[in-house]
Every structure is written in structure tokens, then in C-alpha cells.
Amino acid sequence: MKRSLMAALLCAMGSQQALATVLDGRILRQSGSGAFVKLDTTTPFDVGADNFNTDNLYAFDEDQNITLDAPIRVDIGGEGGEIPAGMVVASHYVFFDSYNGIHYGYVDFDAPILGVAALPASMDATDFLANTSVNYISTDLRGLEPGDYVWIEEEDPFRLWVYWAGSSPGDYIRVFTSQSPAAMM
């Protein structure tokens, strides 16, 4: 009896851990033929420098549930453009690396979005929250290209909307959510 209870408990915990902090996403309109793809960071890969060149909308989880020692600047959201020290945050990377596609879509998270780093300076300053096997290349070209937009849905703070056009080098942003329930499992 104890053994089957323990097996059921471990199975339930394993299935909860399979829940992701990036839950899902979708492209609603596009000029290409892409899909939403959540990348697995347990397998190393490079991001940046036009190395994907697809019409897909990508997202992956970076470091999770980190208590900030100091405030971090964000370009979208935050309290006065900052997420204050002492907050517990989860970090995620969202990007579009296409030759010339256009996306309108969204990415859903398991916790409310606190803010978004969308410019090279704010992304550089928050690289300490990456902590994955991902190799970030051409970091000086990260951020949103002119004319591209991302926003947090007012009625659903778990959803980030994107409207962007891909060209070289693409669009790369870092999304900060509050403490991730899935990552705590």
C-alpha cells in the first residue's frame, strides 16, 4: 500500500514538474508558416545572430524563482520601470528570428508578468538571470527592432502579446514573471 501510494505521489510530482513556466503560445496572423515552439534548455543551443531563420515564435525558460538583490530596469511594465529588490522573479526568453516574416500572437505564462526587457541595455543588465545551457550570441543586437511591439494584456497579466516583423537580426526580449508555481515543484 505504501509503495503504491509513494509511486502515485512520485508520478503526480513528475507530471506537475512537466508543467512549464512558459505554458503555451500561438501565432494568430503571420506572413509566413511558423508555429509556437517552446525550446528545451536541457539541450544546449545558440540563440542570436540569425541562426534560427524560421517563421516560428520561440520561447524558453531561464532561471526561475530568484530573489532580486537589487532592482532591475524593465522597458515595459514594472513599478516606474523597475522590478524592486526583494521580489521573487522567474525569467523567460521570447524571440522571433526570421528572414522577413511578420507575427501577431501571444505567449502564456504560469505567473503574472511583472515586466519586459526589450532593449539591449536592459537585456544586458539582466543576463545574470539566464542560467541555462543556452549560448547567447550577438547580444549587442538583442531587443526589439524599430516598429515592433510587445505588451502585457491588461485583462490577463499572464499573457504577453507580440506584433513584430523578422529581419536581421530578429527580435529578442526577456520576460519577467512573478514566482513560478510550476518551477517550485
N, C-alpha and C positions, 0 to 999 in steps of 0.2 A: 504494500500500500504506500509506504513512504517513498519507495523507489519510483513508483508511477506518478506520485504527486510531485516529486523532485523533477522527473523528466518533463512533466507537463509545465511546471514552473520555468524550467530552462528553455523549453520550446517557446513559451509565451514571451519570455525575455528576449530570446533571439528574434522573434518576429517583431517585437517592438523596436529592437535595435535596427532592424532593416528599414524602419521608418526613417525618412531623410529630413534634414532641416530644410533643404530645398525640396518641396513636395512635388511640384509639377509646374508646367508651363505650357503655353500654346501660342502659336502664331495665327492670328485671325485674318490678316491680309498680308500679302507679300508679292514681290515681283519675281521671286524665284520658286524653288520647290523644296524649301527646308522644312524641318520639324524641330520641336523642342528636344534637346538632348541634355540629360544630367550626366556629367562626367564623373567617373570613379577615380578619386585621387590616391587610391592604394596602388595603382599602376602609374609610374612616372610618365609625364608627358610635358611638352613645351607649349606655352601659350604666348602669343605675340608674334610680331614680325611676319604676319601673313602666312603662318604655317598651317592654318586650317583651310582657308579659302573655300568655304561651303556656304550654303544659304541657311544653315541651321542656327537656331538660337540656343546658346550653350549656357549652362550654369554648373557650378560646383561649390561644395562647402569647403571653407578654410577652417581656421581654428574656431573652436566652439567654447562658449561659456567662460570667457576670460574677464576677470575683474580689471577694469581700467585703472592704472595707477595715476594717470594724468588724463585731462580731457583730450578728445580728438576732434579735429575740424571735419565738418562734412559740408558738401556743396548743396545738398538737398536735405531738408528735414533738420532734425536736432533741435536743441533749445538755443536759439540765437546762433545757429550754425555750428553748434558743438554738441557732442555727447559728453556729459560730465564725468569726471573721475568718480570712481566708486561704482559705476554702472557695470552690470554683467552683460556682455555682448557676445553674439555669435557673428562670424564674418563669412561672407559668401562672395563669389566672383561671378559676374554675368557678362557675356560678351557676344559679339557678332563680328565674325571675320570672313567677309565675303568679297568677291571681286567687285560686284556692283549691285547687289540685291537691296531690297527695302523690306523692313519688317514693321508690323504693328502687332503687338502681342503682349503677353504678361508672363510673370513668374510668381508662383505662390510659395510662401514660406510657412513654417510651423509656429512662428512667433511674430509679433508686430514689428514692422520696420521702424527703426529709430532714425536712420539717416543713410545717405548715399555719398560716397566719394566718387566724383565724376570728372575731376581734373587731375593732371599729372602730379601736382604738388600734394594734394590730399591723399592720393593713392600712394605716393612715395612715403608719406609720413605714417601710413598705416600698414606698410608691408610687414611689420612685426606681428601682425595678426594672421599672416598667411599660414605658416607652419604645416605645409603639405609636401608631398613629393613632386609637386609641380615646379617646373623651371620657368620663371617669368623672364622673357626676353624682350628686348626693345622697350624697356619700361619708360623711357623718356617720351614715347609716343602713345601712352595709355590715356584713357579718358574718353570723353565724347568729342566727336568731330563737330564742326560748326553746322548748325541746322538740325541736330539730333536732340531728342528729348527723352527723359525718363521722369516718371512721377509716381508717388505713392498714392494709391487710391484712398480718397478721403473716407468713404463709407466702409472700406475693408483694408485696414492698415497691414494686413498680411500679404497684400498683392502689390507688386511693382509692375507698372506699365512701361513699355518701351515703344518708341517710334524713332527708328533710325535707319540710315542708309549705309550700307557697307561699301567701303573703298579702302585703299591702302592708307593706314594700317588697320582699320576696323575700329570698333567701339568696345571699350573695356571699362567696367565700373565695379566698385566694391560696395556691397550692401551690408549694412549692419542691422541685425535684428536684436531684440531683447533676448534674454536667456532662452535657449532652445530646449523645450521639453524632451524631444527625441534624443538629443545628444546626452542627456542626463542618464539615460537607461544603461 
